[in-house]
Amino acid sequence: MSSVLQGSFDIVSGLFGYLLPFLFVLAIVVFVHEMGHFLVGRLCGVKVETFSLGFGPRIARFYDRRGTEWAISAIPLGGYVKFKGDLNAASVPDHAGMAAIPADERGDSFPHKPVAQRAAIVAAGPLANFVLAFVIFTLSYMLVGRTLIAPVIGAVNEGSVAAATGFQAGDRVLAIDGEPVGSFDEIARKVSVSEGQRLIFRIERAGREIELAGEPAIMSRKTVLGTDRRPVMGFVASRDPAHFFRKYYGLGEASTTAIGEIVFVIDRTVHYVSGLVAGRERADQLSGPTRIAYISGKVAESGIAPLLMLAGILSISIGLINLLPVPMLDGGHLVFYAIEAIFGRPVSPRAQEISFRVGFALVIMLMLFSTWNDLVHLTGFAL
């Protein structure tokens, strides 16, 4: 009996420890994304038929005074806004349905809006994700601050580039390639984007300044996200408590730092995707809902502020993914609108239908592959 009770307790703990933080993060990101579509759609005079968090059967719903259905659905992996003239949640145009509507009733339908307005409505979702990340990062830097480590080297790994270059424990890095650094985090960032580059470090040692130069080596290491491949010098930060400090930002610096963080995440994501296509990166870093739930649970153990920062990072990723030129995603719709703007007529219904089917298949395959990745890596870590 005790083993049964313990098993039940473990299940409940897993539910609250991993699933709830994941749903919290996902709900924020999805709600803001869909709200971007919704607000710009309303601004352009399009009738919104449904705003749903999740897919599938309705758990709860209500209708506002404009007739829009607001719903929470059973499958919480996403959400959608369905406009008048959409065939389904993926905003596939309902050509047959619109043909049956009298001409004087088509003014508030999505397909009959100018191409510029349709493009703005579609682009508003990913843009809202970037705005959400900016707001989260900025407020976090202002209200919570950041725990940073002074740019002091604590140890140098034997046989590393740093050892061969002449770095020593206790060196304080003042600048890299002429750009001042104020924390060890800045050193790590600059090194991580330096593949194939020779870096010049200006350091302070025993009261005098010297320069050391070296090209970081590429190292692969296993993490819960998969195989991480990045440039490293081979030194680590000081662990001396005196070198730890907490920094709070004013609005201006918090904003610029937030923008820098967003640019960094975008740059790293684009670098990874391009490396994946070129065969330089491994696909095991592609994460699905299971691994994101695991990470959400681990981050939630540190409090609400780190969980919101994770929401900001996930929001950037969702925005970027939706901008991929894949039918079914926002980026695919934008490609169709670009073709329409160039040639003066929309892509034929048949071509759109085939494209959406191909896009749907690609999205399903990606979800299955990422879920398989999740199971393989999380099982491996559990063992």
Disulfide bonds with the S-S distance in Angstrom:
none
